[in-house]
Amino acid sequence: MKKMKRALTLLALALSLIIPTAVSTTTPMIGIFGTVETASAAVRIDRSKTTIYIGQTQRLKLAGTAKRVKWSSTDRSVVTVNKKGKITGRKNGTATITAKISKKKYTCKVTVKAYNGITKKCYRIDAGKSRSLKQSANWKSSDDNIAKVSKSGLVRAVSPGTCEISATIRYHRYIYVIKVPEPIIVTATPTPGTTIVTTPTPGITATPAPITTASPTPAPTITDTPAPIITGTPRPTATVTPTPIITSTPKPAPVITSTPRPVITATPTPTPVITDTPTPTPQSLVWLSATGEKYHKIQKCGNMDPTRAKQVSLTEAIRLGYAPCDNCF
């Protein structure tokens, strides 16, 4: 009998050591030896202190519980936290993040520092076009109606305007100013043609020659003077018969009438109107760098990367707000 009791005691001790490892820590075991219940895992926050930079985010977790956790920050101007435990650095300083469950509190001291550096660039992207920032991060756009950005850094221009795309990567702040220009509407204005108008030369009118009428020259009248009567010693008187007077009848002079020449009137020949066909004026082309604010004549001007330079018209460069390069122009 004593041996049997001793054997049962040893068996009970062995079962008490083996059975709890095979059952759930939260499930009670009921048997001939009574109720066995193990303690649940301890609730704890995954870190008691951490350091982040302005604009950087981090996730805090509370392990060992499935209950709802209430998160809070002692200084929201330094660091903020959402209901899922995601903290965001706002400015230099220190604050405490508290996770409260039931009546217990778990804290994490957060130090926020400034960036190691800031990169700021400006890109012009036409509406509907895209550009890759070549880095995956928690990118954000200040206005999704102007430009949207994915987590992989792909920026897509939506409508004209200006916005900022930003993210913090390895304690370095990246800010990209995205300018989406207005669409270009090209209206060809024809160059006015040259119209040559010739004033007709007045006609030549020949003035008729004056009519010349020749007055007939009167014929001379020849009158013979009678010889003197000679009276001598009584001689027979000789009677001299006077020579008859010969009167020449003048011939009438012919009347010369000049026939007037016909009046010649020169009819002016109409001069054709010459209209020049408008020729479009060629536009000068310039180079734009990927990040600069100047337009250039030379593709390799200064530190400009020729592989990323873009060639546009001078009118387009001026419309986009570029200024001439001091070295090229």
Disulfide bonds with the S-S distance in Angstrom:
none
